[in-house]
């Protein structure tokens, strides 16, 4: 399952506003639940599904009806999450950290504006549209990918019906690295039914 990490700017979130470095932000740290079977890129949406035997969060992909969304800073193959000690070619890799599977992310309840690479590029995004994300635990193409479409493919995300994780601000842009991103404000509105 593990592959070499991508360039740090190819997948991820870039806090545009509301995030600072003096620890006044709302974040969460946990490990992937065993049901997640693909390498998770940075920037994907997750939620706390359960707690492990030590009481630590376990993440599943996509939003939950009642558990707030988490925008992951780390990908599951990043060296600070999973460092096998060798590169994909078998060469030694220095372990300056002690990776144990821990991933961190920003919680949708925080007042952030994010620029994210992990969104459905087949859709058109308008300022003010509600956003959700795919819930697949086994499909890389949809698991935790942000979209403005309902899971049942019957129109756009609906307020008070679907789990809302954000609201489009400036929309789709190409960043300074030439990567296409979606810029939005984080928001959390639980789905009507748990």
LOKETI-231791 format. One record per residue: residue in three letters; y negated, z, x of N, C-alpha, C in turn. Coordinates in pm, whole numbers, plus 50000, padded with zeros to 5 digits. Atoms other than C-alpha are relative to their C-alpha. Example, Ala and Ser with C-alpha at 12.3 -4.5 7.8 and 13.67 -1.06 7.14 Angstrom:
BEGIN
ALA501195000050089504505078051230498805000050090
SER501194999449918501065071451367498915007349923
This chain:
BEGIN
UNK501195000050081500005000050000498745000050086
UNK501214998949918497515008450277499754987150078
UNK500445011449922495574980350438498825004450084
UNK501174996849920492764979350692498765000949913
UNK501204998550080489354989850564499124987550006
UNK500945011150003486774964050461498725004250072
UNK501314996549944483264962350605499355010349908
UNK500544989150080481334992750489499054995449889
UNK500935004750102478914971650284500644990949896
UNK499355009250093481484949850103500345006549866
UNK499664992750122482504976249848499315013550007
UNK500584986750000480595007049746498855001649906
UNK501194996850077477675023749581498875002950096
UNK501204997549922474145025549712499015006949907
UNK500954993250087472025052349544498584994950028
UNK501365005449986468625036149485498985011149975
UNK500904989150034466935066049321500805012149950
UNK499414987950054467775102249236500975007150092
UNK499044994049907470045109449533499255003350128
UNK500654996549874468925127949842500995006950091
UNK499094994449900470415143450150499935015150013
UNK500064985549985469535179850093500915007249900
UNK498954994450083472575185949872499575004049860
UNK500434997350137470645186749544500534989649903
UNK499425010150088472865160149392501325005249942
UNK498784996050068475845163049160501134990950045
UNK498885008149953479065151649325501315007249972
UNK498674994550024482805157649301500944995150110
UNK499035003449896485635157849555501405002149943
UNK498634998950048489285151149471500894989950068
UNK499035009649948492415131149549500454991049886
UNK499475009050102493905101349369501285005749940
UNK498784996350070496545109049109501104990250040
UNK498885008649958500005095049190500194987849909
UNK499885011550090499725071248889499204988050048
UNK500815011049946497125050549079500814993250110
UNK499075006949909499205024049259499354989350086
UNK500665010149917496585001549422499015006650096
UNK501034995149907494195005749716498664999449930
UNK501244999050076490995017449552498804997350090
UNK501225002549921487775001849689498925010449970
UNK501164991450023484665023249731499164993949888
UNK500865004650108482315021049434500674999949864
UNK499295000250128485015022249166499705012549920
UNK500234988950092484755045048864501325007449980
UNK498834991550022487175074148828499605011549909
UNK500254987650073487475106348630501025010450043
UNK499024989549970489175139848679501034999849888
UNK498915000650098492525136048508500705013549987
UNK499304987249999494125168848608499665007450128
UNK500134992249878494175196048868501385001150063
UNK498714998549932496875198449133500425014850000
UNK499484986350001498915230049196499065010050067
UNK500984991349935496085243749412498695000649922
UNK501214999850082493525238149136498954989950042
UNK500945010249953491905207749303500084987649912
UNK500015011750088490845176649105500874988550049
UNK499285012349976493035145849081499334989149917
UNK500725010850067491325112848996500944989349946
UNK499435012450052492515084948771498834990349984
UNK501045010350003490625052148743499414998449861
UNK500725002850124488035043648478499475012649936
UNK500544988450070486235066148234501065006449911
UNK499164992650093487915092148017499185002349874
UNK500744997850124486985099147657499065011950009
UNK500834988049995485605133547746499665004950140
UNK500284995749862485665138048127499004990450064
UNK501035008949946482505124548295500504990750111
UNK499665009949898482765093648513499525004650137
UNK500354997149862482655096548893499974986750074
UNK500165012349923481365067949112500395003050145
UNK499424996249872483455069049429499254994350121
UNK500605004149873481735068149768501054994050093
UNK498945004049908485045063849952501004990649934
UNK498845007750041487765037949925501255007350048
UNK498784992649964491355050349943500524996350139
UNK499555003849867491885031550273498975003150109
UNK500994996449898488745044350447500595010350094
UNK499434991249899489545062650767499685014849978
UNK500264986050029487915094650639500805004949881
UNK499124996450111490375094250346501464999250044
UNK498615002049959493605080350495500024993050135
UNK499985005649866493835075350870501415001150056
UNK498614999349952497365065950978500115001950152
UNK499964998449855496395068251347500164986950074
UNK499905013449939496915031051408499274990049912
UNK500625010850075495144999251306501084991849931
UNK498985008450062496884973251084500844992350102
UNK499275007049894497894955951410500845009350086
UNK499174990649927499574987651540499315006750117
UNK500734993949889496864998051788499545014149964
UNK500444986350021495855034351832498575000349946
UNK501334997750055492855045551627499685014750020
UNK500424986249978490985076851732499815007249867
UNK500184992050121491105104151469498925010450026
UNK501104990649982487705120451480499875009249878
UNK500044992550124488325134551136501425004049964
UNK498664995750043491235150750955500244995049858
UNK499855005450135491945127550661501205006049926
UNK498934994350081493985142950384499994994349859
UNK500025006350131493295119350093498825003749913
UNK501154995850079490045135349978498994988749985
UNK501035010150030487565111649810498855007349932
UNK501164993750063484045119949695499224989649921
UNK500795009250081481715105249439498915007149924
UNK501104994750081478615109749229500435000649853
UNK499634998050140479085123348876498944993549911
UNK500905007450088477585102448594498985008949929
UNK500954990850063475825133548460498725001550082
UNK501184999149914473395132148755499014988949969
UNK501055009950026470105113548725499864990350116
UNK500005009549889470865084548959499774985849952
UNK499985014550018470055047748979500864994950115
UNK499045004549899472955031049161500044984850008
UNK499705014249976473544996849312501474999750037
UNK498554999449985477284989949286500604986150013
UNK499325012949979479534961749408501184998149906
UNK498755000450076482434970049176499754998149851
UNK500275003050141481594952848848500594986449966
UNK499435012550050482924924348634498964988950015
UNK500985010549971481084894148777500054988549900
UNK499905010550102482194872148485499045002349884
UNK500874996550112479754889848250498534998250037
UNK501465000349986475984886648199499495013849961
UNK500484986450022474144919848220498504999749971
UNK501394999450041470864926448038499485014350013
UNK500614986849989468474955448099500185007549869
UNK499804991650118469314983747861501414999649942
UNK498635000550051472954974047803500815012050047
UNK499104989049965475555001647798501154994850085
UNK498925003649909478285001548062501195009549984
UNK498784992249993481865013748078500804994650119
UNK499175004949890484795006148314501454999049956
UNK498585001850030488424995148313500815012450034
UNK499174988149982491115021948286501344997750066
UNK498675002649944494065005148460500245008350126
UNK499584992349883495945026548712500834991450094
UNK499095008449922498014997148841499444986250033
UNK500545013449980495754966248836498665000850074
UNK501204999849916493194962349117498814992949934
UNK501075008150058491194936148923499225007149891
UNK500694993450111490304960148640499865015150015
UNK500024985449988490994996248746498715005450058
UNK501264994249955487635013848765498874990150018
UNK501045010449987485644981048751499005001449885
UNK501074998450099482294984548571499844987249919
UNK500225011450087481684961948272499155004049881
UNK500744997650124479544958347961500864996349879
UNK499085004050106482604947747758500945011449961
UNK499074990050051484854969447540501404997350055
UNK498645001849950488434975247659500844990449916
UNK499215008650087489844956747357499464985649996
UNK500605013549990487744925847449499424995449868
UNK500625004050126485954926547117498515003049997
UNK501444998649996482334927047224499525009950105
UNK500624991349901479944948547423500325014649973
UNK499784985650010480294985947489499155005649887
UNK500684994450117479375005847178499725014850017
UNK500424986149996477445038247166500805007949897
UNK499244990850084479425067547014501414995349966
UNK498645004850019482635046747019500734999450132
UNK499415001549867483305038847386499405010350097
UNK500534991149896482905061247692498954992250079
UNK501125006649931479495051347835499775006950134
UNK500184994449866479025055748211498654996450062
UNK501285004149944475655039048265499274990549908
UNK500885009250073472815017348141499384990550102
UNK500535009949907471754985048312498515002150019
UNK501454999049971468374988648487499504986150039
UNK500495013249957467474958048697501094989450001
UNK498925009750016470904941648661500594994850129
UNK499295006149888472664917748898499024994950104
UNK500845004149888471094912149240500884997350121
UNK499335001549871472094901349588499285008950098
UNK500654990449909471484928949840499724993850137
UNK500405004749868470284926050200501194995650086
UNK498815004549929473894920450317500614987649939
UNK499485011850068474374890950084501115003249901
UNK498974995650094476644911149853499395001249860
UNK500474999250138476254907849476500245014049946
UNK499924986450051475554941449311499445000849858
UNK500554996950132474814955848967499235013150015
UNK500824988049992471954980948948499875006049861
UNK500004993250130472085006848670499675014850017
UNK500214985750002471185042348573501305006449954
UNK498814992950045474055066748546499685006949868
UNK500124993250128474595081148200501405004149959
UNK498694996250050477425099248030499915002749851
UNK499914998250144478135095747661501484999149967
UNK498575000150028481675105847564500364990549886
UNK499495008350109483775083547341500155008749874
UNK499924992750126484055093146974501315007549983
UNK498684993850018487765101346998500625003250135
UNK499384996049874489485120547274501454995850005
